[in-house]
Amino acid sequence: MKIGVNVPNFGPGTDPAALLAWARTVESLGFDLLMLSDHVAITPDVARRYPAPFYEPFTTLAWLAAHTTHLRLGTTVLVASYRHPLLTARMAANLDALSGHRLVLGVGAGWAQQEFAALDVPFEHRGRLTDDHLRRLRAAWADTADYGTARPIPLWVGGNSDAGLRRAVHLGDAWHPLRPTLPWLREAAPRLRAYADEHALPVPAFAPRIALRLTPAPVAGPQRLAGEGTIEQITADLALIRLLGAEHVVLDPYHGDPEDTRHPQPAWQALAAVAEHFRLTPTRTDQPR
């Protein structure tokens, strides 16, 4: 099982230097994948969770690709209907080629009603628009003469709902649910396989994004998110996720307080503890860029 990290590309402590420090930390510790979030219009509903500055993921990942060597780069998750599918296809194919084929494209339906309104996209049709977007993405990438895709770009479908699961089976390469509890994970993985079998379709990969919050004392209770607690709890959660069949897991060290973006060191220490336990291979980052 490969382990990635969701890096905050927003908030008062985020700037180019901070993003570069995150990327070099994630790569040097031996993690496989760095992912960023997506918002276009920082409307009040978005700003309450993810305040400005908010660095747009395609341009930011393209910049980070030039400052990393092997670290894969992705979105968790791109809101499909915010961009025309042919624009998404073009930008993703170009970013994949320019980065040495390191892109993972996570796509979801979105949640911020005010942002949808600001972009003149009907919120109530976001599910249908997302399905159409994914179909048109795949059709565009199949035209290699136009889009130059040298290999299939992994397409992860986000969303914890039944609709997200179904969308992943029909249109994705992986199902990418976000910040679940352990009981939910235990139920979700076999449900994914059962739905795929019912429709005689291949089972997509299972690639959840979980919390990463390291605490000195154990965290108890049924509402504990996977990835919260002592290093023993976190590593046990990761072992269970691997047993459930996950090929990838993404760690999310942001817990909702924008001021934490000014102080990334606790998150880096938690990542280092995970890397040490799983004996990830450290990478030198002092080579010329």
N, C-alpha and C positions, 0 to 999 in steps of 0.2 A: 504494500500500500504506500503510495506516494503522498507526501504532506506538503500543502501549500499554505500561504498566509494572505489574508485579506488586509491590505494596508490602507489606513485612512488617507483619502485624497481630498480632505475637506477640513474645515475647522480653523480656529485662530492660530494654532501652532504649526499649521501646514504651509510650507512654501517650497520652492525648488530644492533648497538645501536639505530640508527635512525629508522630502520625498527621496532624494538621492541617498540620504543616510539610511532610510528604511530599506531601500533596494539593496544597498551594499551589505546591510546587516542580514537580511533574509538570505541573500546569496552566499555570504561568507559562512553562515551557519549550516549550509548544506540543504536547505529546503528546495523543493522542486519547482514551486510555482508562486508567483506574486500576482494578486488580483486586486482590481480597483472597482469602486462603485460607480454608478451612472446617475447623474441628474443634469438637466439642461437649463431649466428656469428655476432659480432658487426662490420659489414662492413661499409664503409663510408656513405652509404645512411641511415643506421640505426643510426650511431653515430651522424649525424647532428640533429636528433630529440631526441635520447635517448642515450646519451654518457655513456661510462663505468665509474664506474663499473656497470654491469647489472647482477642482481641476478636472476638466473633461477627460474621460478615460482614453480615447483613441490618441489624442495628441500627447497626453502624459505617458502612455505606454510606449509610443514611438520614441519619445525622448529617453525614457528609461532603457529601452532596447540598446541605445548607443552607449549606455554606461554599465551594461551587464554583459556577460559572455554566454552563459548556458541557461540561466534562469528563465523558465517559461513565464509567459505574461498573459493575463486574462482579465475578463470582466465578470463581476458577480454582484448584480447582473445588469446587462444592458437592457434598457426598457425598449422593447421592440418597436412599438408604434411611434416613438419620438422621432424616428428617422425613416426616410423612404427606404424600402428594402434593397433597392439597387445601390443606394449610397452606402448603406451598411455593408453590402457585399463588396463594394469597391474598396472601402477603407479597411475592412478586415483582411481582404486578400493582399492589399498593399502592405499593411502592417506585418502580416505573416511572412511575406517575402523579404521585407527589409530587416526583420529580426532574425532571419535564418530559420524560419518556420517554427517559431516558438509560441504561437498564439493559441489560446483556448478561449472560445467565445461563449460566455454564459449569457443567456437571454431570458427575460421574464416579461410578465404582463404589466407590472407597475401597480402603484397604490395611491399616488399623490393626486387627488382630484383637482386641486388648484393648478398644479403643474400641467396636467392634461388640458385644462381650460386655457392656460396661457399659450399653449402650443396649438390650439384649435384642433385637438384630437378628442373625439367622443369617448369619454371615460367608460360609458356603459357598453361600448363595443370592443373594449381592449382585448378580451379573450379571442374573439374572431379575428381581430387585426393581428394579434400575435401569431395565430396559426397561419394566416396568409403570409405574414412576414417570413416565417421559417420556411414555408414551401418555396417562396420566391428566392430566398437566400440560396437554398440548395440548387434550384434551377440555374441561378446565375453562376454559381461556382462550377456547375457542370460544364459551362461554356468556357473551357480553358483558354480558347483563343482570345476572348474578351477580358477575362479576369486573371489569367495567368496563375491559377492555383496549382502549385506543383504537387500538392497532396491534400486530402480532405482536412479541413480545419475542424477540430473537435468542437461539437456544438452541445453545450450543457444547457438543459432547460431548468430554470429555477421555479420555485413555488412549492409550498407545502400542501396545497389543496389537492383534491382528487383530480381537478382539471389540470393542474401542473403535472401530476403523475401520468395522466393519459396523454398529455401533450409530449412528454418525454418519450413514451413508448412509441408513439406514432411518428414523431418528427425529430427526436433528439438522439444524440449518442450517449448521453448520461442524464440522470435525474439529479438535480442539485438543490435539495431542500435546505432551508436556512434556519440555523440556531434552534435545533429541536432539543427536547428532553430525551433521556434514555428510554423510557417506556414508549415514547412515540417512535424512536428509531427501531426498537425491537419489532414493532408492529408494521412499520412502513416498508422495510426491506422485503419481507415475504409478500406483502401486498403488491409491490412492484412486479415481482416474478409472476404472481398469480394473474395479474391483469395482462401481462405480455403473453403468457401461456394461453389464456382464454381467447385471445385474438390471434393466436398463431403467429406472433411477431417476435423478433429477437428481443431478449431482455437487455435494456440499456444498462450501461454502467451505473453504479451507485456512488455518488460523489457529494456527500453532505458538507455543508459549512457549519461548523460548530463554534461555540464560544471558546475563548481562551482567557481564563481569569484564575490566576494562581493565588491561593490563599494559604496562610500559615496553619489554619485549623480546617478540618473537614467540613464540607457543606452538606447538609442533610435535607431530606424532604423530597416529595415527588416532583416538585416544580424546579428542582435543580437542573440547570441546563447541562447538557453534555459539554465537557471541557471546563467546568467550574470546580474548584476545590484544590486540594493538595496535589503535589506532583504525582502522588500515588493514585489519587482518584482520576486525574487527567490521563495518565498512561493506561489505567485500566479501561477508561472510556475508549481510548484509541484502539486498544486491543480488541474490545468488543465490536467496535465498528469494523475492524478488519475481519473478524469472524462473521459478521453479517454480510460480507461480500463486497465491501467498498474497495474500489481500486484507487480512489483518491479521497482525501479529506482536507478541507481548508479550515485553518484556524483563524478566528476573528477576535482580535484583542480589544476592539472598541466596544465600550459598554454604555454609551449614551451620554456621557458628559463631555461636551466639546472642549472643556479646559484640559482634559487629559491629553489632547493632541499637543499641548505645550510640553508635556513630560513623557516622552515615549520610553524612557529607561525601564520602568517596571514591565512593560510589554516585552521589551527586548530581553530582559532577564528571564521572563517566562518562556520565551522562544528558545533561549539558550538551554534552559532546563530540559525542555522537550527534546531538543537536538542532542543533548548529552545522553539522555535515556535511550533514545533510538539509534544512537551512534551514527547520526547523519555525517556525511563527509564534508568537513570544512573546506572552503575554497578561498584561495588568496584573492584579494580585491585591490591590491596595490599596483597591478599592472597598468601601463599607460592606457588611457581611454581615447 
